[in-house]
Structure formats: structure tokens, C-alpha cells
Amino acid sequence: MDAVLGSLVIMVMTLAAEAQLKTGFYSTSCPNAEAIVRSTVVSHFNKDPTIAPGLLRLHFHDCFVQGCDGSILIGGSSAERNALPNLGLRGFEVIDDAKSQIEAICPGVVSCADILALAARDAVDLSDGPSWSVPTGRRDGRISLSSQASNLPSPLDPVSVQRQKFAAKSLDDHDLVTLVGAHTIGQTDCRFFSYRLYNFTTSGNADPSINLAFLAQLQALCPKNGDGLRRVALDKDSPAKFDVSIFKNVRDGNGVLESDQRLWEDSATRLVVQNYAGNIRGLLGLRFDFEFPKAMIKLSSIEVKTGNEGEIRKACSNFN
């Protein structure tokens, strides 16, 4: 009963947060803010398209700890960004770049948390994914501790643990699978999945859920005792395009991360994966390009600070 009550409280808080945020929050106070964020993301994306999944992941990791309050952006050895699950995060320089431009014309008005939420949206759009109106009005948090990052989802998590971590943020199975779809443009290191390729079972074989042809490809990319830092695309078919092929990969045993592949083994998450995997961009079943923005708006409303809470940082990497 306590767990149910807790989930209801979080859900009410999330709905209240969504109500406090609003599209066009800076339309009067800093009307060029969203355009500046967009042009900054475009500039960095044109130099390195792989920054897109970096920005998306940065926003996700921010929202899962302390809510979407820019706490991931704070520097310092004990700060959130230096927690073990966050060491591979990228895109900080993009947010800093946009913030400095905005501060030059609208000092003390636009939060780093909002810049990050807008940049994540633009990153998806630039990767041939959907776009959406981002409700803004977040304020920046004053706490950033690496010790609080233990609840971040892990590639090792079974579906039961993934479900628990997402439910703690008022995100359901549908949101879980939809947001994991962001891996369609992501990359990971060999060290985070190579254990699946060698001696995974007690008999010394690879993870039996991996398609045999794909197993050979992964073993070639990540040889035993090879470079654990080598980067591998999470979507083998269209790694630079935001589409539904990541779900087809999971359906066919071609998921790179164990946490992604396990979504096919749970009856509830499998149903959502199947629906997206069978979708031909809007003609059948659930439309991923319609559902993803809804899930992102829900995610980006988690435990936000608004009104007089928190602060508006002058620089995203430092508290005022």
C-alpha cells in the first residue's frame, strides 16, 4: 500500500510540475533563447553528429537524479557528473556555449536546466527524429552529489529493476520502452557488454539471446581481452538516424546492451517493443515518432524546480 501511495504522490507531483512549466516561457523575457540553443546545437552537430545522442543522454541522466534541474552540469570531484555511471557523458561544452551566448543578451533569465531540455529536443530533431514544443520554466538546482546517482538505470539491470527505477520517477512500462528507443542513435563501449560475448553461461558460451550472426559481428568489434573503450553503435542498421530499427534489433536478438535485449523477454515490455518494431512510420500500431515526444515531456517534468525554487545560474558548471 505504501508503494502504491508513493507512486501516486510522485504522479501528482509530476502532473503539477507539467502544469507549472509552459511552452514559450521566455517569449517575453528572452525571446531569442530557444533560437540560440538551436543554432548552437546545429553548429556542434555539424562538426560532430555523435554529439546528438550525447546531449539526449545528458538530459536523461540529469532528470533521473534530483529531477531535471541541471545538477548534472555542475563541476567538482564530488559532483553528480563524476559518479561512475556518468563518466562517459558528453555535451557539456554545447550547453556551456549556449548559456554564454544567452547570458550576453539576457543575463540571469534562462536556466541551464531549460537549455539542456531544449538541446535534447534539437538533438533528436537533427537526427531525423521528431520535434516537439518543450515546456520551459525550470530553475537550476543547488545540489549535485555523485552519491545520489546510484538510482540511474544500468546496462546490467533486468527488466524488473528497470521497471522499479522508472516507476520511482512515475514512468511506466510504455515510457520505459519508448525512452530506451533513444538508443537508436546511441553508442556504448565494448566494456559495457563484452561479458555477453564470452563465458556468459556456466558452460562458457555467449549470451544465448544474441543472434548468432550478430554475435560474430560483435566479437569482431570487441575481441576477447581487446580495447574495452572501443565505441560500438547501439543500433547496427541506422546508427545516425532516429527511427524504429532499434526495436527491430531487440526483436531479432540484435540488441547490444543486455538491458535492451531483456525487454523482449518480459511480456509487458515485449508488447511495446513488438508494436514499435512492426510499425512502418505511422501506418501501423504505435507511432514511435509521436510517442517519443510525449515520453520526453513526461521525463523532462520530473521533480522540476519552478517559481522561487533553486536559482538561475550564471554559468552552468557552477552554483551562483
Sequence and secondary structure as in RCSB ss.txt:
>XXXX:A:sequence
MDAVLGSLVIMVMTLAAEAQLKTGFYSTSCPNAEAIVRSTVVSHFNKDPTIAPGLLRLHFHDCFVQGCDGSILIG
GSSAERNALPNLGLRGFEVIDDAKSQIEAICPGVVSCADILALAARDAVDLSDGPSWSVPTGRRDGRISLSSQAS
NLPSPLDPVSVQRQKFAAKSLDDHDLVTLVGAHTIGQTDCRFFSYRLYNFTTSGNADPSINLAFLAQLQALCPKN
GDGLRRVALDKDSPAKFDVSIFKNVRDGNGVLESDQRLWEDSATRLVVQNYAGNIRGLLGLRFDFEFPKAMIKLS
SIEVKTGNEGEIRKACSNFN
>XXXX:A:secstr
 HHHHHHHHHHHHHHHHHHH BTTTTTTT TTHHHHHHHHHHHHHHH TTHHHHHHHHHHHHHHTTSSSSGGG  
STTSGGGSGGGTT   HHHHHHHHHHHHHHSTTTS HHHHHHHHHHHHHHHTT       B  BB S   GGGGG
GS  TT  HHHHHHHHHTTT  HHHHHHHHGGGGG EEEGGGTGGGTSS STTS   TTS HHHHHHHHHHS TT
  TT EEESSSS TTS SSHHHHHHHTT  SSHHHHGGGTSHHHHHHHHHHHT  TTSSS  HHHHHHHHHHHHT
TTT B TTSSB  SBTTB  
